[in-house]
Amino acid sequence: MSYAGSCLCGAICYHVNGEFKSTSHCHCTMCQKQHGAACGSYGNVSIKQLEWLCGQEMLRLYESTPGVFRGFCSTCGSSLTWANQAETPDRIAIALGTLDTPYEQKVTKHIFKDTRVTW
């Protein structure tokens, strides 16, 4: 299986070759703020599985905690990636909401449930 994805404005396009190792709904307050939602949903892949098809120069990285980088489109602000370069430099998480190819599997885990919103 492979997946295609893009940001809201279409300036950044990517391709994931293969399945996600794991998927999660992250309920941490940083993901809530980054996504403007109750959680951020991610699929984790090897960095070798990710190919930027267009607009990689539009991708901006924000270091939210030491060694952890959140990628977003500099034009539309779409959240695209999350990577812990300090602990797992060979892996990257893709925001599942940016997939253009349907993802039909169940998300495998919920993390940081202690900060889950109550509404």
N, C-alpha and C positions, 0 to 999 in steps of 0.2 A: 504494500500500500504506500501511497505517497500523498502529500497534501500541498495545496497551494494556498497562499495567504497574501494579504495586503493591508495597508493602513486605510483609514477612512477616505482620504483624498486620492488614493491610488498611486501616490508618488513612490512608495516603497512596496516592492513585491518580492516574495520569497517562495522557496520550494523546500519542503521537508521530504527527504527520501527515506521511507521506511516508517515503522510504527514508533509511537512514543514509548519510552521505557516506563514512565509512570505519568499519571495525570492527577491534578489536585485542585481543590477549591481552597485558596488561602484566605483566611479570615483575619489576618493581622491588620492592624490599623494603617500601616503603610500601604498595603494593597488596596484597602478601602479608599484611602485618599487618592492613590494613583489612578484607580479605575473609576472613582466616583460611584461606587457600587458597594454592595454588602460583602463582596469578596472578589478576588482575582482568580481566574481559572487558567491553569497552565498545563502544558504538555512538555515533558522533559525529554530531550534528545541529545545525542552526541553532537558536538560542534561540527563534526564531519558530515552529518546528515543535513545540515542547513546550507542552502545556497541562496544568496541574495541575487535576484533576477534583475532588479532595477532599483535605483534610488538609495543605495546603501550610504551614499554621501549625505543623505537627508536624515539619517539615523543619528540621534543624539543620545548620549549616555549620561545618566545621573547616578552618582555614587551615593546611595541612600544610607548605607552603613559601610564601614571600611571593607573594601574588597567585593562589595555587592553592587552590581550595576543594573539599572533599569533602563531599557532602551525605548525610545519613543520617536515619533515622526516630528521633525522640526516645523512642519507646515501645519498639520491638523492636530497634533498632540496625541494621536493614537498610541496607547501602550502596546508595545510589541514583544519585548523580551525581558527576562530576568536572568541574571547570571551571578553566581558566587565564584568569582575568579580566584579568590583566595583559597577556597577549599576544593572546588571542582572545576578547574580551568578548562577541562575538556568537554564540559556539558553546558547546555543553555536551555532555558525554558521559554516556550513560545506561548503568548497569550492566545488561548483557544478561541476567544471571540473575534480574532482577526483572520481566522481560517475562511477561505472561500470554498474549499472542498468540505463537504459535510463530514463532521466527526460523529460517528454513530455508536461509539463505545461509551460505557459508563465511566465517569470520573472515579479513579481508584481510591482517593482519600480526601478527607477534610483535615486541614492543618490550622493551627493556632485558633482552635475552637473557643478558647477562653476569652477571646476578644470578639467573638461572633456578635453581630448586632441583634438586638431583641425585637426589632420591628419586623 
